[in-house]
């Protein structure tokens, strides 16, 4: 019984710590990306996807755009033809592949 109560308390605590994603956050992220594109700080997503397709066969399942150490980076996850999950980090302006990891 004590284990069940402890598990319930832990679950409740974890739920409180989980920050929900608000619609405002998504709009703000979209606007930040749009401004970066208009300012020439990043390449359009379709160009990034063309580069990915030219060098990797598979299906893109997730894309994120983040600013890291003053530079924009696209993080692309794709399922390769052989079933591996590939994580690509691509410089968002130069379209240069920065890192490639597979699981």
PEWO-V609065 format. One record per helix or strand of 2 or more residues. SS is the DSSP state (H for helix, E for strand). FROM is the first residue (numbers start at 1). LEN is the number of residues. Records with the same first field share a line. If there is no record, write none. Layout:
SS->FROM-LEN, FROM-LEN
//
This chain:
H->2-16, 23-16, 45-11
E->58-11, 71-10, 85-7, 97-6
//
